[in-house]
Amino acid sequence: MARKPGDALLDQEHAMSERRDDGKLLMTRVKRQPGAMYLLGYAIECALKRYIMRRLGVANLEAARNALAESHSLKVNLSSDHNLERLFALAEAVGLKRGDDVALQEARSIVFRWTVDWRYMRRSVSPADAHYFGRQVDVLYQWVNAQLRRRPPGGGRRP
Amino acid sequence: MASVNTRPSRALKSRVKAAFQEAYEGQNVFVDVSSGYAGRVHVIVVGERFERMTEEEKQKELWRVAREGLAEDAQRISMLLAYGPSDVRAIG
């Protein structure tokens, strides 16, 4: 079966950094806060999907889905899953450390409220709230990516 | 760690709700606790006191309440959201 465009590990790796850069530019240069927040949240979605694929040692989301079903008895469709909290929990299932410090608690609490529907956001967001969201995205983005440099728990596959 | 789809216990939800209700006693603050993923909970509080706060101020206050009132159980909260009445009216 043909894979959905964007499902490859390399697609997610590219999108996570490009959309994060785009979001930061929108927020800081032209102050388009809702669009910036949508892109920054999307960068986290890509970072989590990338984490899951790298930890499972697979090259696309379909293979990750099969691996999660086989090794963790989890039925998920990663291609269409945009729920950041659920994706974070799936990443935890394959080795992501949650991190219990206050900064990470706060970052998750703010970033997990992101939904893919933010692309339709019509409400205004204050610059202070938008920049705060951006800082929390940074905290979580750096945490997730730093975790790939850790040895996986239980001697699992190295990414 | 709990499985992704594990639901939090009723006892946990009750403890979390009680901690926030106690912290905001007499301030007409509504507290709702619902299920998140992996045995964790979401907390929504609504009250006039949040009306003019930034998101950052809300988060600092809510996490302080959670840590002081719940100790280790604060780790079982995945989302803390606060709204003022005007936010709720805007949602519709």
gemmi code that builds the backbone of each chain (N, CA, C; Angstrom):
import gemmi

chains = {
    "A": [
        ("MET", (0.844, -1.186, 0.000), (0.000, 0.000, 0.000), (0.888, 1.248, 0.000)),
        ("ALA", (0.483, 2.244, -0.786), (1.273, 3.474, -0.839), (1.175, 4.203, 0.494)),
        ("ARG", (2.294, 4.708, 0.952), (2.292, 5.434, 2.219), (1.737, 6.831, 2.024)),
        ("LYS", (1.142, 7.339, 3.107), (0.613, 8.700, 3.084), (1.793, 9.675, 2.996)),
        ("PRO", (1.660, 10.731, 2.180), (2.750, 11.704, 2.116), (3.020, 12.282, 3.503)),
        ("GLY", (4.282, 12.411, 3.839), (4.635, 12.988, 5.137), (4.823, 11.970, 6.233)),
        ("ASP", (4.572, 10.704, 5.947), (4.646, 9.685, 6.991), (6.057, 9.172, 7.265)),
        ("ALA", (6.999, 9.515, 6.410), (8.352, 8.990, 6.596), (9.059, 9.709, 7.743)),
        ("LEU", (9.978, 8.991, 8.366), (10.776, 9.574, 9.445), (11.451, 10.866, 8.987)),
        ("LEU", (11.999, 10.828, 7.790), (12.702, 12.016, 7.296), (11.743, 13.191, 7.099)),
        ("ASP", (10.507, 12.908, 6.705), (9.499, 13.979, 6.566), (9.236, 14.639, 7.919)),
        ("GLN", (9.076, 13.809, 8.937), (8.774, 14.341, 10.278), (9.969, 15.120, 10.827)),
        ("GLU", (11.170, 14.619, 10.558), (12.372, 15.317, 11.038), (12.506, 16.686, 10.374)),
        ("HIS", (12.224, 16.706, 9.098), (12.303, 17.971, 8.366), (11.225, 18.937, 8.875)),
        ("ALA", (9.997, 18.444, 8.967), (8.872, 19.311, 9.345), (9.030, 19.859, 10.760)),
        ("MET", (9.555, 19.050, 11.672), (9.598, 19.517, 13.069), (10.501, 20.747, 13.214)),
        ("SER", (11.610, 20.761, 12.502), (12.495, 21.932, 12.650), (12.053, 23.086, 11.755)),
        ("GLU", (11.561, 22.764, 10.555), (11.124, 23.843, 9.649), (9.906, 24.576, 10.198)),
        ("ARG", (8.917, 23.818, 10.674), (7.698, 24.459, 11.167), (7.981, 25.217, 12.467)),
        ("ARG", (8.930, 24.714, 13.258), (9.304, 25.450, 14.477), (9.944, 26.783, 14.098)),
        ("ASP", (10.829, 26.752, 13.127), (11.460, 28.008, 12.681), (10.406, 28.959, 12.100)),
        ("ASP", (9.495, 28.402, 11.283), (8.433, 29.231, 10.700), (7.588, 29.882, 11.800)),
        ("GLY", (7.239, 29.075, 12.796), (6.420, 29.579, 13.890), (7.112, 30.700, 14.640)),
        ("LYS", (8.401, 30.525, 14.895), (9.146, 31.563, 15.626), (9.214, 32.853, 14.807)),
        ("LEU", (9.414, 32.703, 13.516), (9.479, 33.888, 12.660), (8.142, 34.623, 12.642)),
        ("LEU", (7.069, 33.866, 12.481), (5.735, 34.488, 12.479), (5.474, 35.226, 13.785)),
        ("MET", (5.903, 34.620, 14.878), (5.624, 35.205, 16.185), (6.467, 36.457, 16.441)),
        ("THR", (7.730, 36.391, 16.070), (8.618, 37.492, 16.450), (8.694, 38.592, 15.396)),
        ("ARG", (8.618, 38.234, 14.126), (8.825, 39.247, 13.082), (7.541, 39.947, 12.667)),
        ("VAL", (6.469, 39.162, 12.499), (5.239, 39.789, 11.995), (4.065, 39.679, 12.973)),
        ("LYS", (4.339, 39.077, 14.127), (3.354, 39.033, 15.210), (2.015, 38.422, 14.774)),
        ("ARG", (2.099, 37.376, 14.005), (0.899, 36.620, 13.615), (0.762, 35.462, 14.609)),
        ("GLN", (0.202, 35.786, 15.786), (0.256, 34.846, 16.906), (-0.513, 33.531, 16.666)),
        ("PRO", (-1.781, 33.563, 16.222), (-2.484, 32.282, 16.074), (-1.797, 31.330, 15.079)),
        ("GLY", (-1.334, 31.880, 13.951), (-0.639, 31.026, 12.977), (0.664, 30.501, 13.534)),
        ("ALA", (1.365, 31.353, 14.268), (2.629, 30.927, 14.879), (2.389, 29.807, 15.874)),
        ("MET", (1.356, 29.946, 16.695), (1.080, 28.923, 17.716), (0.671, 27.604, 17.067)),
        ("TYR", (-0.067, 27.694, 15.970), (-0.431, 26.460, 15.269), (0.834, 25.729, 14.790)),
        ("LEU", (1.743, 26.475, 14.171), (2.956, 25.842, 13.636), (3.857, 25.302, 14.754)),
        ("LEU", (3.950, 26.038, 15.842), (4.807, 25.583, 16.947), (4.260, 24.293, 17.573)),
        ("GLY", (2.941, 24.227, 17.726), (2.350, 22.991, 18.245), (2.553, 21.840, 17.283)),
        ("TYR", (2.444, 22.156, 15.994), (2.640, 21.105, 14.988), (4.072, 20.569, 15.030)),
        ("ALA", (5.027, 21.453, 15.341), (6.424, 20.998, 15.466), (6.559, 19.965, 16.587)),
        ("ILE", (5.790, 20.147, 17.659), (5.829, 19.152, 18.750), (5.228, 17.827, 18.284)),
        ("GLU", (4.138, 17.904, 17.531), (3.548, 16.664, 17.001), (4.604, 15.892, 16.198)),
        ("CYS", (5.304, 16.598, 15.333), (6.325, 15.938, 14.505), (7.464, 15.397, 15.364)),
        ("ALA", (7.872, 16.157, 16.378), (8.975, 15.715, 17.241), (8.601, 14.433, 17.986)),
        ("LEU", (7.347, 14.351, 18.427), (6.915, 13.142, 19.144), (6.830, 11.943, 18.200)),
        ("LYS", (6.323, 12.171, 16.997), (6.239, 11.063, 16.035), (7.638, 10.611, 15.623)),
        ("ARG", (8.524, 11.573, 15.486), (9.909, 11.225, 15.169), (10.518, 10.402, 16.305)),
        ("TYR", (10.266, 10.828, 17.561), (10.802, 10.091, 18.709), (10.332, 8.635, 18.662)),
        ("ILE", (9.029, 8.464, 18.447), (8.457, 7.106, 18.452), (9.099, 6.264, 17.347)),
        ("MET", (9.224, 6.831, 16.159), (9.823, 6.061, 15.048), (11.279, 5.736, 15.323)),
        ("ARG", (12.022, 6.709, 15.841), (13.444, 6.463, 16.102), (13.613, 5.395, 17.183)),
        ("ARG", (12.819, 5.462, 18.228), (12.937, 4.470, 19.304), (12.553, 3.061, 18.834)),
        ("LEU", (11.585, 3.025, 17.947), (11.160, 1.709, 17.445), (12.065, 1.221, 16.315)),
        ("GLY", (12.925, 2.093, 15.816), (13.834, 1.706, 14.736), (13.125, 1.480, 13.422)),
        ("VAL", (12.099, 2.289, 13.154), (11.346, 2.144, 11.902), (11.436, 3.441, 11.094)),
        ("ALA", (11.071, 3.349, 9.808), (11.291, 4.488, 8.912), (10.019, 5.224, 8.528)),
        ("ASN", (8.860, 4.735, 8.999), (7.624, 5.456, 8.683), (6.546, 5.145, 9.729)),
        ("LEU", (5.471, 5.918, 9.665), (4.437, 5.804, 10.698), (3.638, 4.510, 10.605)),
        ("GLU", (3.499, 3.986, 9.411), (2.794, 2.710, 9.254), (3.576, 1.591, 9.955)),
        ("ALA", (4.883, 1.603, 9.763), (5.723, 0.596, 10.428), (5.694, 0.802, 11.943)),
        ("ALA", (5.628, 2.060, 12.384), (5.545, 2.331, 13.825), (4.230, 1.793, 14.388)),
        ("ARG", (3.166, 1.980, 13.624), (1.863, 1.470, 14.053), (1.918, -0.044, 14.235)),
        ("ASN", (2.514, -0.734, 13.260), (2.613, -2.189, 13.349), (3.479, -2.614, 14.533)),
        ("ALA", (4.574, -1.891, 14.730), (5.477, -2.241, 15.830), (4.805, -2.014, 17.186)),
        ("LEU", (4.039, -0.924, 17.306), (3.344, -0.660, 18.571), (2.286, -1.728, 18.839)),
        ("ALA", (1.632, -2.181, 17.779), (0.612, -3.224, 17.942), (1.257, -4.543, 18.364)),
        ("GLU", (2.388, -4.866, 17.753), (3.042, -6.145, 18.043), (3.713, -6.159, 19.405)),
        ("SER", (4.491, -5.132, 19.678), (5.318, -5.189, 20.890), (4.652, -4.566, 22.109)),
        ("HIS", (3.675, -3.709, 21.918), (3.050, -3.048, 23.065), (1.537, -3.225, 23.103)),
        ("SER", (1.004, -4.013, 22.179), (-0.451, -4.242, 22.107), (-1.226, -2.933, 22.069)),
        ("LEU", (-0.687, -1.951, 21.381), (-1.360, -0.659, 21.276), (-1.902, -0.483, 19.867)),
        ("LYS", (-3.190, -0.208, 19.775), (-3.797, 0.031, 18.466), (-3.918, 1.535, 18.260)),
        ("VAL", (-3.097, 2.056, 17.395), (-3.130, 3.503, 17.140), (-2.890, 3.748, 15.660)),
        ("ASN", (-3.469, 4.817, 15.167), (-3.158, 5.239, 13.805), (-2.346, 6.529, 13.906)),
        ("LEU", (-1.040, 6.371, 13.880), (-0.177, 7.529, 14.116), (-0.316, 8.601, 13.045)),
        ("SER", (-0.654, 8.183, 11.820), (-0.773, 9.173, 10.736), (-1.850, 10.202, 11.036)),
        ("SER", (-2.949, 9.736, 11.597), (-4.077, 10.646, 11.801), (-4.212, 11.097, 13.252)),
        ("ASP", (-3.268, 10.713, 14.092), (-3.351, 11.105, 15.500), (-2.605, 12.417, 15.712)),
        ("HIS", (-3.336, 13.431, 16.140), (-2.726, 14.756, 16.360), (-2.833, 15.188, 17.821)),
        ("ASN", (-3.243, 14.252, 18.689), (-3.422, 14.593, 20.104), (-2.062, 14.523, 20.808)),
        ("LEU", (-1.557, 15.680, 21.205), (-0.186, 15.722, 21.741), (-0.045, 14.948, 23.046)),
        ("GLU", (-1.059, 14.978, 23.874), (-0.947, 14.243, 25.136), (-0.904, 12.737, 24.876)),
        ("ARG", (-1.745, 12.276, 23.951), (-1.737, 10.841, 23.642), (-0.413, 10.446, 22.965)),
        ("LEU", (0.073, 11.281, 22.058), (1.352, 10.979, 21.413), (2.486, 10.957, 22.439)),
        ("PHE", (2.432, 11.868, 23.418), (3.463, 11.878, 24.463), (3.386, 10.578, 25.264)),
        ("ALA", (2.159, 10.130, 25.578), (1.996, 8.882, 26.335), (2.512, 7.694, 25.522)),
        ("LEU", (2.285, 7.712, 24.208), (2.823, 6.642, 23.355), (4.355, 6.686, 23.349)),
        ("ALA", (4.897, 7.902, 23.306), (6.358, 8.039, 23.350), (6.905, 7.518, 24.677)),
        ("GLU", (6.174, 7.786, 25.762), (6.587, 7.240, 27.059), (6.604, 5.713, 27.024)),
        ("ALA", (5.617, 5.139, 26.344), (5.529, 3.672, 26.278), (6.742, 3.068, 25.584)),
        ("VAL", (7.404, 3.839, 24.736), (8.589, 3.296, 24.049), (9.883, 3.921, 24.588)),
        ("GLY", (9.815, 4.579, 25.734), (11.061, 4.968, 26.388), (11.233, 6.414, 26.773)),
        ("LEU", (10.341, 7.293, 26.349), (10.516, 8.708, 26.693), (10.360, 8.897, 28.200)),
        ("LYS", (11.326, 9.560, 28.814), (11.189, 9.899, 30.236), (10.234, 11.077, 30.340)),
        ("ARG", (9.330, 10.998, 31.295), (8.339, 12.066, 31.426), (8.987, 13.355, 31.939)),
        ("GLY", (9.825, 13.227, 32.932), (10.432, 14.414, 33.529), (9.445, 15.050, 34.480)),
        ("ASP", (9.789, 15.053, 35.766), (8.819, 15.501, 36.763), (9.096, 16.895, 37.300)),
        ("ASP", (10.056, 17.603, 36.714), (10.316, 18.911, 37.312), (9.235, 19.916, 36.902)),
        ("VAL", (9.228, 20.994, 37.639), (8.156, 21.971, 37.512), (8.078, 22.550, 36.098)),
        ("ALA", (9.219, 22.825, 35.504), (9.225, 23.429, 34.160), (8.569, 22.508, 33.143)),
        ("LEU", (8.819, 21.218, 33.258), (8.217, 20.284, 32.293), (6.726, 20.090, 32.549)),
        ("GLN", (6.338, 20.077, 33.822), (4.904, 19.981, 34.142), (4.152, 21.128, 33.479)),
        ("GLU", (4.712, 22.310, 33.654), (4.064, 23.511, 33.114), (4.057, 23.480, 31.583)),
        ("ALA", (5.157, 23.058, 31.006), (5.243, 23.016, 29.543), (4.208, 22.045, 28.970)),
        ("ARG", (4.105, 20.860, 29.583), (3.119, 19.893, 29.082), (1.706, 20.456, 29.222)),
        ("SER", (1.446, 21.060, 30.368), (0.103, 21.573, 30.625), (-0.319, 22.598, 29.579)),
        ("ILE", (0.624, 23.428, 29.163), (0.318, 24.455, 28.161), (0.289, 23.878, 26.748)),
        ("VAL", (1.264, 23.057, 26.419), (1.397, 22.598, 25.029), (0.362, 21.521, 24.687)),
        ("PHE", (-0.023, 20.697, 25.661), (-0.990, 19.635, 25.387), (-2.364, 20.180, 24.994)),
        ("ARG", (-2.621, 21.448, 25.276), (-3.942, 21.981, 24.905), (-4.013, 22.267, 23.402)),
        ("TRP", (-2.880, 22.229, 22.741), (-2.858, 22.462, 21.285), (-3.699, 21.397, 20.581)),
        ("THR", (-4.467, 21.831, 19.590), (-5.150, 20.859, 18.740), (-4.925, 21.281, 17.285)),
        ("VAL", (-5.103, 20.336, 16.410), (-4.910, 20.623, 14.995), (-5.924, 21.668, 14.520)),
        ("ASP", (-7.012, 21.810, 15.254), (-8.026, 22.816, 14.898), (-7.558, 24.249, 15.131)),
        ("TRP", (-6.408, 24.407, 15.751), (-5.891, 25.768, 15.930), (-5.598, 26.435, 14.589)),
        ("ARG", (-5.544, 25.663, 13.533), (-5.344, 26.308, 12.221), (-6.560, 27.141, 11.836)),
        ("TYR", (-7.682, 26.903, 12.519), (-8.895, 27.694, 12.252), (-9.112, 28.771, 13.319)),
        ("MET", (-8.132, 28.952, 14.192), (-8.307, 29.840, 15.339), (-8.700, 31.253, 14.899)),
        ("ARG", (-9.769, 31.765, 15.490), (-10.223, 33.112, 15.144), (-10.054, 34.087, 16.295)),
        ("ARG", (-9.874, 33.549, 17.507), (-9.744, 34.451, 18.651), (-8.363, 35.101, 18.634)),
        ("SER", (-8.273, 36.260, 19.225), (-6.971, 36.914, 19.319), (-6.226, 36.349, 20.536)),
        ("VAL", (-4.924, 36.386, 20.456), (-4.088, 35.910, 21.564), (-3.133, 37.042, 21.906)),
        ("SER", (-3.005, 37.341, 23.171), (-2.109, 38.445, 23.551), (-0.669, 38.033, 23.246)),
        ("PRO", (0.178, 39.019, 22.936), (1.588, 38.682, 22.705), (2.209, 37.953, 23.895)),
        ("ALA", (1.827, 38.369, 25.118), (2.410, 37.719, 26.305), (2.043, 36.240, 26.339)),
        ("ASP", (0.778, 35.923, 26.092), (0.346, 34.523, 26.117), (0.965, 33.731, 24.964)),
        ("ALA", (1.067, 34.365, 23.800), (1.654, 33.663, 22.646), (3.131, 33.363, 22.890)),
        ("HIS", (3.859, 34.325, 23.413), (5.291, 34.094, 23.674), (5.490, 33.062, 24.783)),
        ("TYR", (4.607, 33.082, 25.754), (4.679, 32.070, 26.811), (4.473, 30.677, 26.198)),
        ("PHE", (3.474, 30.548, 25.326), (3.255, 29.267, 24.642), (4.523, 28.867, 23.880)),
        ("GLY", (5.112, 29.836, 23.187), (6.332, 29.546, 22.428), (7.468, 29.057, 23.317)),
        ("ARG", (7.603, 29.638, 24.494), (8.670, 29.203, 25.408), (8.403, 27.792, 25.921)),
        ("GLN", (7.138, 27.483, 26.158), (6.813, 26.127, 26.639), (7.033, 25.092, 25.537)),
        ("VAL", (6.757, 25.476, 24.293), (7.067, 24.587, 23.169), (8.570, 24.315, 23.145)),
        ("ASP", (9.372, 25.343, 23.354), (10.832, 25.156, 23.368), (11.258, 24.155, 24.439)),
        ("VAL", (10.682, 24.296, 25.639), (11.040, 23.396, 26.746), (10.750, 21.946, 26.353)),
        ("LEU", (9.557, 21.727, 25.813), (9.159, 20.353, 25.489), (9.925, 19.813, 24.279)),
        ("TYR", (10.116, 20.649, 23.296), (10.839, 20.264, 22.072), (12.260, 19.812, 22.436)),
        ("GLN", (12.919, 20.615, 23.266), (14.294, 20.276, 23.639), (14.337, 19.018, 24.500)),
        ("TRP", (13.351, 18.851, 25.363), (13.303, 17.667, 26.223), (13.150, 16.405, 25.368)),
        ("VAL", (12.189, 16.416, 24.469), (11.920, 15.221, 23.653), (13.144, 14.882, 22.807)),
        ("ASN", (13.742, 15.875, 22.194), (14.878, 15.590, 21.320), (16.117, 15.171, 22.114)),
        ("ALA", (16.285, 15.743, 23.299), (17.425, 15.338, 24.137), (17.292, 13.885, 24.565)),
        ("GLN", (16.052, 13.415, 24.703), (15.825, 12.030, 25.128), (16.326, 11.019, 24.107)),
        ("LEU", (16.430, 11.441, 22.864), (16.935, 10.499, 21.842), (18.428, 10.242, 22.018)),
        ("ARG", (19.093, 11.095, 22.772), (20.526, 10.877, 23.007), (20.751, 9.940, 24.193)),
        ("ARG", (19.667, 9.617, 24.909), (19.768, 8.662, 26.026), (19.726, 7.250, 25.496)),
        ("ARG", (20.389, 6.343, 26.221), (20.239, 4.921, 25.903), (18.815, 4.515, 26.248)),
        ("PRO", (18.139, 3.784, 25.380), (16.754, 3.408, 25.689), (16.678, 2.507, 26.905)),
        ("PRO", (15.612, 2.661, 27.727), (15.477, 1.816, 28.914), (15.311, 0.352, 28.523)),
        ("GLY", (15.830, -0.532, 29.357), (15.671, -1.963, 29.109), (16.505, -2.477, 27.952)),
        ("GLY", (17.522, -1.703, 27.573), (18.417, -2.175, 26.507), (17.741, -2.266, 25.163)),
        ("GLY", (16.725, -1.437, 24.952), (16.007, -1.450, 23.671), (16.878, -1.000, 22.528)),
        ("ARG", (16.265, -0.908, 21.365), (16.987, -0.542, 20.157), (17.483, 0.902, 20.221)),
        ("ARG", (18.699, 1.121, 19.829), (19.213, 2.491, 19.809), (18.634, 3.222, 18.607)),
        ("PRO", (18.283, 4.488, 18.795), (17.696, 5.211, 17.657), (18.709, 5.472, 16.558)),
    ],
    "B": [
        ("MET", (5.021, 2.737, 34.184), (4.016, 3.698, 33.748), (2.726, 2.999, 33.357)),
        ("ALA", (1.584, 3.647, 33.616), (0.300, 3.056, 33.236), (0.196, 2.997, 31.714)),
        ("SER", (-0.645, 2.082, 31.225), (-0.863, 1.998, 29.785), (-1.474, 3.309, 29.272)),
        ("VAL", (-1.284, 3.560, 27.996), (-1.745, 4.823, 27.406), (-3.219, 5.081, 27.715)),
        ("ASN", (-4.025, 4.031, 27.621), (-5.471, 4.221, 27.764), (-6.004, 3.985, 29.181)),
        ("THR", (-5.102, 3.797, 30.148), (-5.549, 3.607, 31.531), (-6.275, 4.855, 32.028)),
        ("ARG", (-7.416, 4.647, 32.655), (-8.160, 5.784, 33.195), (-7.747, 6.027, 34.639)),
        ("PRO", (-7.757, 7.273, 35.050), (-7.410, 7.555, 36.453), (-8.493, 7.040, 37.396)),
        ("SER", (-8.100, 6.733, 38.627), (-9.087, 6.225, 39.592), (-10.010, 7.354, 40.048)),
        ("ARG", (-11.185, 6.952, 40.507), (-12.115, 7.947, 41.067), (-11.515, 8.595, 42.294)),
        ("ALA", (-10.777, 7.797, 43.056), (-10.177, 8.338, 44.285), (-9.202, 9.464, 43.950)),
        ("LEU", (-8.406, 9.263, 42.896), (-7.465, 10.323, 42.505), (-8.227, 11.573, 42.081)),
        ("LYS", (-9.246, 11.373, 41.261), (-10.026, 12.530, 40.806), (-10.618, 13.288, 41.999)),
        ("SER", (-11.105, 12.550, 42.976), (-11.712, 13.190, 44.158), (-10.673, 13.973, 44.943)),
        ("ARG", (-9.471, 13.380, 45.110), (-8.421, 14.084, 45.862), (-8.019, 15.376, 45.148)),
        ("VAL", (-7.910, 15.286, 43.828), (-7.491, 16.468, 43.063), (-8.562, 17.552, 43.164)),
        ("LYS", (-9.806, 17.152, 42.978), (-10.892, 18.134, 43.045), (-10.945, 18.789, 44.425)),
        ("ALA", (-10.805, 17.978, 45.463), (-10.878, 18.503, 46.833), (-9.750, 19.493, 47.094)),
        ("ALA", (-8.557, 19.197, 46.571), (-7.412, 20.093, 46.811), (-7.659, 21.468, 46.203)),
        ("PHE", (-8.200, 21.498, 44.998), (-8.448, 22.794, 44.350), (-9.645, 23.495, 44.983)),
        ("GLN", (-10.670, 22.743, 45.335), (-11.827, 23.374, 45.986), (-11.424, 23.987, 47.328)),
        ("GLU", (-10.554, 23.285, 48.030), (-10.111, 23.801, 49.328), (-9.265, 25.071, 49.147)),
        ("ALA", (-8.401, 25.038, 48.152), (-7.521, 26.195, 47.924), (-8.327, 27.449, 47.553)),
        ("TYR", (-9.432, 27.245, 46.859), (-10.222, 28.397, 46.392), (-11.549, 28.524, 47.145)),
        ("GLU", (-11.593, 27.966, 48.332), (-12.834, 27.984, 49.115), (-13.329, 29.426, 49.316)),
        ("GLY", (-14.610, 29.622, 49.097), (-15.203, 30.934, 49.306), (-14.951, 31.921, 48.187)),
        ("GLN", (-14.336, 31.479, 47.113), (-14.001, 32.403, 46.010), (-14.839, 32.155, 44.757)),
        ("ASN", (-15.851, 31.339, 44.880), (-16.740, 31.064, 43.755), (-15.964, 30.556, 42.528)),
        ("VAL", (-15.104, 29.597, 42.782), (-14.315, 28.982, 41.702), (-14.874, 27.591, 41.430)),
        ("PHE", (-15.182, 27.338, 40.154), (-15.689, 26.032, 39.731), (-14.497, 25.139, 39.358)),
        ("VAL", (-14.514, 23.900, 39.827), (-13.414, 22.960, 39.541), (-13.960, 21.717, 38.849)),
        ("ASP", (-13.354, 21.355, 37.737), (-13.744, 20.121, 37.042), (-12.494, 19.268, 36.846)),
        ("VAL", (-12.608, 17.979, 37.148), (-11.491, 17.045, 36.954), (-11.963, 15.950, 36.015)),
        ("SER", (-11.232, 15.745, 34.926), (-11.628, 14.722, 33.959), (-10.428, 13.831, 33.618)),
        ("SER", (-10.696, 12.777, 32.860), (-9.649, 11.785, 32.568), (-8.753, 12.242, 31.422)),
        ("GLY", (-7.453, 12.047, 31.613), (-6.502, 12.251, 30.531), (-6.025, 10.886, 30.043)),
        ("TYR", (-4.758, 10.776, 29.717), (-4.187, 9.508, 29.255), (-3.237, 8.961, 30.314)),
        ("ALA", (-2.994, 7.670, 30.247), (-2.020, 7.000, 31.107), (-2.288, 7.255, 32.590)),
        ("GLY", (-3.569, 7.223, 32.960), (-3.935, 7.346, 34.368), (-3.852, 8.749, 34.928)),
        ("ARG", (-3.720, 9.720, 34.053), (-3.575, 11.100, 34.531), (-4.875, 11.879, 34.355)),
        ("VAL", (-4.911, 13.069, 34.956), (-6.154, 13.846, 34.930), (-5.926, 15.241, 34.349)),
        ("HIS", (-7.034, 15.800, 33.878), (-7.073, 17.196, 33.440), (-7.876, 17.977, 34.481)),
        ("VAL", (-7.429, 19.170, 34.775), (-8.153, 20.009, 35.731), (-8.509, 21.328, 35.056)),
        ("ILE", (-9.775, 21.685, 35.139), (-10.219, 22.990, 34.634), (-10.809, 23.765, 35.809)),
        ("VAL", (-10.358, 24.982, 35.981), (-10.949, 25.839, 37.019), (-11.459, 27.114, 36.348)),
        ("VAL", (-12.604, 27.557, 36.813), (-13.190, 28.780, 36.266), (-13.537, 29.708, 37.421)),
        ("GLY", (-13.115, 30.939, 37.316), (-13.443, 31.884, 38.372), (-13.036, 33.297, 37.992)),
        ("GLU", (-13.675, 34.233, 38.642), (-13.407, 35.656, 38.382), (-11.938, 36.002, 38.602)),
        ("ARG", (-11.299, 35.341, 39.571), (-9.915, 35.688, 39.898), (-8.951, 35.471, 38.724)),
        ("PHE", (-9.349, 34.631, 37.748), (-8.459, 34.353, 36.615), (-8.677, 35.317, 35.444)),
        ("GLU", (-9.646, 36.202, 35.615), (-10.080, 37.041, 34.501), (-8.955, 37.877, 33.887)),
        ("ARG", (-8.145, 38.449, 34.693), (-7.120, 39.361, 34.143), (-5.707, 38.802, 34.243)),
        ("MET", (-5.591, 37.525, 34.489), (-4.251, 36.919, 34.587), (-3.738, 36.512, 33.215)),
        ("THR", (-2.420, 36.571, 33.045), (-1.832, 35.983, 31.835), (-1.807, 34.463, 32.003)),
        ("GLU", (-1.565, 33.746, 30.905), (-1.455, 32.286, 30.993), (-0.357, 31.885, 31.956)),
        ("GLU", (0.733, 32.633, 31.909), (1.865, 32.289, 32.776), (1.486, 32.449, 34.247)),
        ("GLU", (0.803, 33.532, 34.573), (0.386, 33.735, 35.965), (-0.568, 32.626, 36.413)),
        ("LYS", (-1.486, 32.249, 35.512), (-2.421, 31.168, 35.862), (-1.672, 29.873, 36.143)),
        ("GLN", (-0.737, 29.527, 35.249), (-0.011, 28.262, 35.408), (0.804, 28.244, 36.698)),
        ("LYS", (1.500, 29.349, 36.990), (2.314, 29.406, 38.222), (1.427, 29.170, 39.444)),
        ("GLU", (0.271, 29.848, 39.442), (-0.601, 29.714, 40.612), (-1.170, 28.292, 40.713)),
        ("LEU", (-1.667, 27.769, 39.597), (-2.310, 26.454, 39.647), (-1.333, 25.347, 40.034)),
        ("TRP", (-0.113, 25.419, 39.516), (0.855, 24.366, 39.874), (1.299, 24.497, 41.325)),
        ("ARG", (1.333, 25.734, 41.841), (1.657, 25.907, 43.260), (0.554, 25.261, 44.115)),
        ("VAL", (-0.697, 25.528, 43.744), (-1.823, 24.915, 44.473), (-1.724, 23.390, 44.394)),
        ("ALA", (-1.416, 22.876, 43.207), (-1.346, 21.417, 43.025), (-0.248, 20.811, 43.898)),
        ("ARG", (0.916, 21.433, 43.880), (2.035, 20.863, 44.651), (1.779, 20.962, 46.148)),
        ("GLU", (1.224, 22.088, 46.580), (0.982, 22.257, 48.019), (-0.155, 21.358, 48.508)),
        ("GLY", (-1.159, 21.162, 47.679), (-2.321, 20.412, 48.125), (-2.266, 18.928, 47.836)),
        ("LEU", (-1.403, 18.535, 46.918), (-1.439, 17.137, 46.459), (-0.108, 16.395, 46.574)),
        ("ALA", (0.950, 17.095, 46.868), (2.284, 16.466, 46.956), (2.551, 15.613, 45.715)),
        ("GLU", (2.827, 14.313, 45.906), (3.182, 13.435, 44.772), (2.063, 13.313, 43.735)),
        ("ASP", (0.835, 13.411, 44.205), (-0.295, 13.284, 43.270), (-0.306, 14.400, 42.222)),
        ("ALA", (0.408, 15.477, 42.482), (0.459, 16.559, 41.483), (1.057, 16.048, 40.167)),
        ("GLN", (1.894, 15.014, 40.275), (2.495, 14.440, 39.056), (1.451, 13.728, 38.194)),
        ("ARG", (0.307, 13.454, 38.764), (-0.736, 12.738, 38.012), (-1.635, 13.701, 37.256)),
        ("ILE", (-1.302, 14.977, 37.309), (-2.058, 15.970, 36.536), (-1.295, 16.237, 35.250)),
        ("SER", (-1.968, 16.102, 34.115), (-1.259, 16.386, 32.852), (-1.640, 17.752, 32.288)),
        ("MET", (-2.817, 18.233, 32.609), (-3.213, 19.557, 32.113), (-3.956, 20.316, 33.206)),
        ("LEU", (-3.555, 21.556, 33.380), (-4.228, 22.462, 34.308), (-4.644, 23.688, 33.503)),
        ("LEU", (-5.933, 23.950, 33.461), (-6.411, 25.086, 32.670), (-7.265, 25.983, 33.545)),
        ("ALA", (-7.078, 27.283, 33.412), (-7.892, 28.232, 34.175), (-8.537, 29.219, 33.215)),
        ("TYR", (-9.784, 29.528, 33.476), (-10.519, 30.483, 32.646), (-11.249, 31.485, 33.535)),
        ("GLY", (-11.384, 32.675, 33.012), (-12.280, 33.643, 33.626), (-13.653, 33.489, 32.997)),
        ("PRO", (-14.689, 34.039, 33.606), (-16.043, 33.917, 33.030), (-16.130, 34.449, 31.600)),
        ("SER", (-15.396, 35.491, 31.284), (-15.493, 36.028, 29.916), (-14.890, 35.062, 28.894)),
        ("ASP", (-13.874, 34.280, 29.305), (-13.317, 33.265, 28.400), (-14.383, 32.226, 28.067)),
        ("VAL", (-15.108, 31.826, 29.093), (-16.137, 30.797, 28.898), (-17.247, 31.326, 27.995)),
        ("ARG", (-17.625, 32.583, 28.196), (-18.668, 33.168, 27.333), (-18.184, 33.222, 25.882)),
        ("ALA", (-16.904, 33.510, 25.686), (-16.364, 33.606, 24.320), (-16.377, 32.254, 23.625)),
        ("ILE", (-16.170, 31.173, 24.411), (-16.192, 29.829, 23.831), (-17.607, 29.513, 23.339)),
        ("GLY", (-18.592, 30.090, 24.013), (-19.951, 29.926, 23.522), (-20.801, 29.110, 24.414)),
    ],
}
model = gemmi.Model(1)
for chain_id, residues in chains.items():
    chain = gemmi.Chain(chain_id)
    for i, (resn, *xyz) in enumerate(residues, 1):
        res = gemmi.Residue()
        res.name, res.seqid = resn, gemmi.SeqId(i, " ")
        for name, pos in zip(("N", "CA", "C"), xyz):
            atom = gemmi.Atom()
            atom.name, atom.element = name, gemmi.Element(name[0])
            atom.pos, atom.b_iso = gemmi.Position(*pos), 0.0
            res.add_atom(atom)
        chain.add_residue(res)
    model.add_chain(chain)
structure = gemmi.Structure()
structure.add_model(model)
structure.setup_entities()
